[in-house]
């Protein structure tokens, strides 16, 4: 049975080295910058451990006695893909889509790794046995796998081995009989401080000479030498749940990971000194398409929340029935259903590995297209909501507590309201809207969604690669091949090309 929320919180009290504002945080479950988000993640585990959602969020694999988180399970049929989507949706709804790297994200990536273990079989280092044990360890413990797989933005014109210092990126500095010692850094460890283990790798292609940087491993968060340097905490800046309903509870944080001569046992190493395997473990297995499956369901859920917010704003402003507002709401619902339809289509067009009975994953072609759609669309959704909200987002009381003030309370109640929406209800709604649209937390989410799947110069060429351009070219060429110079307007229709 997956662990409970209390089990999860207890696991975080392990002495991990999390730094914020020059302070070493002693216990993230009690610190004002992390405690509420930790509890929000604990609530996800409680949903899976017991209650009506247990059978949605967990599965008992055939031939076993233990239920596991469904995200770790390798699907082999279309119906199992649909069941996994239902699990993603349940957890996404618990945070209204704002916990982007919830435990199911990397879990489904690990399920992708074990769907194609041969990728890990290098000539000098064979990681397949380690991979199998790794999947078993994560699955049986219901562990939260965090990850850092992006190199710091030092000099993007040079390869890893050409940087001005040799330990700017994580590299091996010593090899021992029982393991390796690594040094360097990785960036954008989203939710990393909340994990049980951290997987460190490189999703970007490495040059052949970068062999010292070509490795992937997973170690516990409290491993000596690991340091997590946190960005500003929006949870710490929240005044109350009423004033900051999203950032006070769902700030998953982002941290810079620094490895200061960290020892990694051989059994925790998945790829080693293999440029191709270190890259292909993400792209030559279903790992990345599995990421997109989880992410696309979360994104669809987030658009549902934002569209519902738009409807509430329009009704609160008494503009819901105005034709221009109806057009805006219709546009939002249309975009929402594009996102939803892409998920359903990607599942329907699933791909299978190794023939009948093998692992399945969503369509790589549609997953690739989703990467561009989501980043392009999110700022447009926010712009529509900001237009609907108008100046009400700006002229808000500093705190909901102003309503209780003996002198200010009656003034706020009189002037911050609308027909059918009393002051407290209106302020509550607008505080939620500001947290989603205009706060620092909201700005981070806009940037986050823009680059959730990488930069445009990475994913747009990827769409060309995955979009079967040869078939599209051949289809149009069949039209060109169907007529010749000199054929008059009365000529027959000729053959109709097809794919």
Residue pairs with C-beta under 8 A, 6 or more apart in sequence:
1 49
1 58
1 66
1 67
2 45
2 48
2 49
2 57
2 58
2 67
2 68
2 69
2 142
3 45
3 49
3 141
3 142
4 42
4 45
4 46
4 49
4 50
5 39
5 41
5 42
5 43
5 44
5 45
5 46
5 49
6 42
7 45
8 41
8 42
8 45
8 144
9 29
9 38
9 39
9 42
11 196
12 27
12 28
12 29
12 38
12 194
13 27
13 29
14 220
14 221
14 222
15 222
16 28
16 193
16 221
16 222
16 226
16 228
17 24
17 222
17 226
17 227
17 228
18 24
18 25
18 28
18 34
18 193
18 228
18 230
18 255
19 25
19 227
19 228
19 229
19 230
20 31
20 33
20 230
20 233
20 236
25 31
25 33
25 34
25 230
28 34
28 35
28 38
28 193
28 194
29 35
29 38
29 39
32 235
32 236
33 230
33 233
33 235
33 236
33 253
34 193
34 194
34 233
34 235
34 253
35 235
36 235
36 248
36 249
36 251
37 194
37 235
37 249
37 250
37 251
37 252
37 253
38 194
39 249
40 94
40 95
40 99
40 249
40 250
41 99
41 102
41 103
41 144
41 194
43 94
44 91
44 94
44 102
44 103
45 103
45 142
47 53
47 54
47 57
47 90
47 91
47 94
48 54
48 57
48 58
48 69
48 142
53 90
54 67
56 70
56 83
56 86
56 87
56 90
57 69
57 70
57 87
57 90
57 91
58 67
58 68
58 69
58 70
59 67
59 68
59 70
59 73
59 83
60 66
60 67
60 68
61 68
61 73
66 140
68 139
68 140
68 142
69 87
69 103
69 104
69 107
69 139
69 142
70 83
70 84
70 87
71 84
71 87
71 88
71 103
71 104
71 105
71 107
71 108
71 111
71 294
72 107
72 108
72 110
72 111
72 135
72 138
72 139
73 80
73 84
73 111
74 111
74 114
74 115
74 359
75 81
75 83
75 84
75 111
75 359
75 360
75 361
76 357
76 358
76 359
76 360
77 360
78 347
78 348
78 350
78 360
80 360
81 293
81 347
81 350
81 360
81 361
81 362
82 347
84 108
84 293
85 293
85 297
85 343
85 347
87 104
88 104
88 293
88 294
88 297
88 298
89 297
89 301
91 99
91 102
91 104
92 99
92 102
92 297
92 298
92 301
92 302
93 301
95 102
95 249
95 250
96 246
96 250
96 301
96 302
96 305
97 298
97 299
97 301
97 302
97 303
97 304
97 305
98 246
98 250
98 252
98 302
98 445
99 191
99 250
99 252
99 298
100 190
100 191
100 252
100 295
100 298
100 448
100 452
101 146
101 190
101 191
101 252
102 191
102 298
103 142
103 143
103 144
103 145
104 294
105 291
105 294
105 295
106 145
106 146
106 147
106 199
107 138
107 145
108 290
108 291
108 293
108 294
109 145
109 147
109 282
109 287
109 288
109 290
109 291
110 134
110 135
110 138
110 145
110 287
111 135
111 286
111 290
112 285
112 286
112 287
112 288
112 289
112 290
112 291
112 361
113 119
113 120
113 131
113 135
113 270
113 281
113 285
113 287
114 131
114 132
114 135
115 285
115 286
115 353
115 358
115 359
115 361
116 284
116 285
116 286
116 353
116 359
117 128
117 131
117 132
118 128
119 277
119 280
119 281
119 284
119 285
120 126
120 127
120 128
120 130
120 131
120 270
120 271
120 277
120 281
121 127
121 128
121 277
122 271
122 272
122 274
122 276
122 277
123 274
124 272
124 273
124 274
125 269
125 271
125 272
125 273
125 274
127 269
127 270
127 271
127 272
127 277
130 266
130 267
130 268
130 269
130 270
131 270
133 267
134 218
134 268
134 270
137 143
138 145
138 197
141 196
143 196
143 197
144 194
144 195
144 196
144 197
145 195
145 196
145 197
145 198
145 199
145 218
146 189
146 191
146 192
146 193
146 194
146 195
146 196
146 197
146 198
146 199
146 221
147 189
147 192
147 198
147 199
147 200
147 201
148 186
148 187
148 188
148 189
148 192
148 198
148 199
148 200
148 257
149 186
149 199
149 200
149 201
149 202
149 203
149 282
150 186
150 187
150 188
150 203
150 204
151 160
151 168
151 169
151 186
151 187
151 202
151 204
152 168
152 169
152 185
152 186
152 187
152 256
153 187
154 163
154 164
154 168
155 162
155 163
155 164
159 206
159 207
159 209
159 210
160 169
160 171
160 202
160 206
160 207
160 210
160 212
160 213
161 207
161 209
161 210
161 212
161 213
163 169
166 212
167 173
167 183
167 184
168 184
168 185
169 184
169 185
169 186
169 202
169 213
170 182
170 183
170 184
170 185
170 186
170 200
170 213
170 215
170 259
171 182
171 183
171 184
171 212
171 213
172 180
172 181
172 182
172 212
172 215
172 272
172 273
173 181
173 182
173 183
173 261
174 180
174 181
175 181
176 263
178 265
178 266
179 263
179 264
179 265
179 266
179 268
179 269
180 215
180 217
180 263
180 264
180 266
180 269
180 272
181 261
181 262
181 263
181 264
182 200
182 215
182 217
182 259
182 261
182 262
182 264
183 259
183 260
183 261
183 262
184 213
184 258
184 259
185 256
185 257
185 258
185 259
186 200
186 256
186 257
186 259
187 256
187 257
188 254
189 198
189 228
189 254
189 255
189 256
189 257
190 252
190 253
190 254
190 448
191 252
191 253
191 254
192 198
192 221
192 228
192 253
192 254
192 255
192 257
193 221
193 228
193 230
193 253
193 255
194 252
194 253
195 221
196 220
196 221
197 218
197 219
197 220
197 221
198 218
198 219
198 220
198 221
198 226
198 257
199 216
199 217
199 218
200 216
200 217
200 218
200 219
200 257
200 259
201 215
201 216
201 217
201 270
201 271
201 278
201 281
201 282
202 213
202 214
202 216
202 278
202 279
203 279
203 282
204 279
205 279
206 213
206 214
206 275
206 278
206 279
207 275
208 275
210 275
211 273
211 274
211 275
212 273
214 271
214 272
214 273
214 274
214 275
214 277
214 278
215 269
215 271
215 272
215 273
215 278
216 269
216 270
216 271
216 278
216 281
217 264
217 268
217 269
217 270
218 268
218 270
219 226
219 262
219 264
219 268
221 228
223 262
223 263
224 262
224 263
225 259
225 260
225 261
225 262
225 263
226 257
226 258
226 259
226 260
226 262
227 257
227 258
227 260
228 255
228 256
228 257
228 258
229 255
229 256
229 258
230 253
230 254
230 255
231 253
231 254
231 255
232 440
233 251
233 253
234 244
234 247
234 251
234 439
234 440
234 441
234 444
235 247
235 248
235 249
235 251
235 253
237 244
237 247
237 440
238 244
238 247
238 248
238 251
239 399
240 248
240 399
240 400
240 401
241 248
241 249
242 400
242 428
242 431
243 399
243 400
243 431
244 431
244 435
244 439
244 441
245 431
245 432
245 435
246 432
246 435
246 436
246 441
247 435
247 439
247 440
247 441
251 441
270 281
271 277
271 278
271 281
281 287
282 288
286 353
286 359
286 361
288 367
289 361
289 362
289 363
289 364
289 367
290 361
290 362
292 346
292 362
292 367
292 370
292 371
292 453
293 343
293 346
293 347
293 361
293 362
293 367
295 370
295 374
295 452
295 453
296 339
296 342
296 343
296 346
296 367
296 370
296 374
297 343
299 339
299 370
299 374
299 449
300 336
300 339
300 340
300 343
303 332
303 335
303 336
303 339
303 381
304 336
305 436
306 332
306 381
306 382
306 385
306 436
307 329
307 332
307 333
307 336
309 385
309 432
309 433
309 436
310 328
310 329
310 332
310 384
310 385
310 388
311 320
311 329
312 429
313 385
313 388
313 389
313 429
313 433
314 320
314 325
314 328
314 329
314 388
315 421
316 418
316 421
316 425
316 426
316 429
317 388
317 389
317 390
317 392
317 418
318 418
318 419
318 420
319 325
319 388
320 326
320 329
325 388
328 384
328 387
328 388
331 384
332 381
332 384
332 385
335 377
335 380
335 381
338 373
338 377
339 373
339 374
339 377
342 366
342 369
342 370
342 373
345 363
345 366
346 362
346 363
346 366
346 367
346 370
347 362
349 362
349 363
349 365
349 366
350 360
350 361
350 362
350 363
351 360
351 361
351 362
351 363
351 364
352 358
352 359
352 360
353 359
353 360
353 361
364 466
365 466
365 467
365 468
367 466
368 459
368 462
368 463
368 465
368 466
368 467
369 463
369 466
369 467
370 453
371 452
371 453
371 454
371 459
371 462
371 463
372 456
372 459
372 460
372 463
374 449
374 452
374 453
375 449
375 450
375 451
375 452
375 453
375 456
375 459
378 446
378 449
378 450
379 446
379 449
379 450
382 437
382 442
382 446
385 433
385 436
385 437
386 393
386 437
386 438
389 430
389 433
389 437
392 426
392 430
393 430
393 433
393 434
393 437
393 438
395 416
396 416
396 427
396 430
396 431
396 434
397 403
397 408
397 412
397 416
397 427
400 424
400 427
400 428
400 431
402 408
402 409
402 412
403 409
403 412
403 413
403 423
403 424
403 427
405 412
412 423
412 427
413 422
413 423
413 424
414 423
416 423
416 426
416 427
417 423
417 426
418 426
421 429
434 442
435 441
435 442
436 442
436 445
453 459
471 499
474 497
474 499
475 497
475 498
475 499
477 497
478 495
478 496
478 497
478 498
479 497
481 497
482 494
482 495
482 496
482 497
483 491
483 494
